[in-house]
Amino acid sequence: MILLYHLVFPDMTPKGTWNAGLVLRMAQFKRQILWLNKRYQILKLIDYVALYRNDPDLIEDKLAITFDDGYRSVVDLVAPFFESERIPATFFCSTRHFERQDLLWFVYFNALCSERSYNKISFQGSDYRLDARKPALETWRMLIRKARESGDPIGFADDLAQKYPLPPQVMRKYEGVTEEQLVMIAKSDVLSLGGHTHNHPYLDQLPLDAQIQEMAVNKQILENVSQTQVSLFAYTGGVYNHDSLAAVRSVGYDAAFAVNPKKTK
Ligand SMILES: [Zn+2]
């Protein structure tokens, strides 16, 4: 079994905080992992894959832990825990923020709708509420849907972010991993890095050459900064198509992962 986490929040995170509908606090996260650690052998993802390829029956009581997207705050919170418990974990990181100081497109929506820097947004001639938990969740769902439908979620979010920029303290809360963190992960004997594309597009909306570009730029930045080889990849949003499989091979990844794989053609 391979577990995928996204965000983990500090214990003092107030009750009622909304974050894509779910807030997992550090104390609860620790309890989950320590519970699992008693019942499963937690392996490095790369060892898990090797064992699986050798004989899928061997992984029944084995587990690997992964995080998608690469949030600075999450690495700060969980890395010391994994180090002190000697439990392996892999961080699949996007790298757009190394090129320009902004958030990944869906992270921007998440921050916009969770942090309530605005009471409402006007969009395509309609107003959408952000002033309470339920309407904010509806607005978030609408934005994710419209972004996917637009065929260019990154451009879609960029346009909205121009109109509704987020305050620096909100940006900081959701920003991507730092160079220092990548180096720290690469040097660790329990933590490891994986690729997750540069801009976090839906791969099935891109032609093959653009998919390769997204994967290659990301892999190169991660490898240059961390001075380590990155051989594992996680599909963004679990979405991929036939070209994505070719792209993964062409940039030199050894294995690629998706939760509920959504292969579109
Ligand atoms: Zn992701």
Boltz pocket constraint, residues with backbone or C-beta under 6 A from the ligand:
constraints:
  - pocket:
      binder: B
      contacts: [[A, 68], [A, 69], [A, 196], [A, 200], [A, 235], [A, 236], [A, 237]]
      max_distance: 6.0
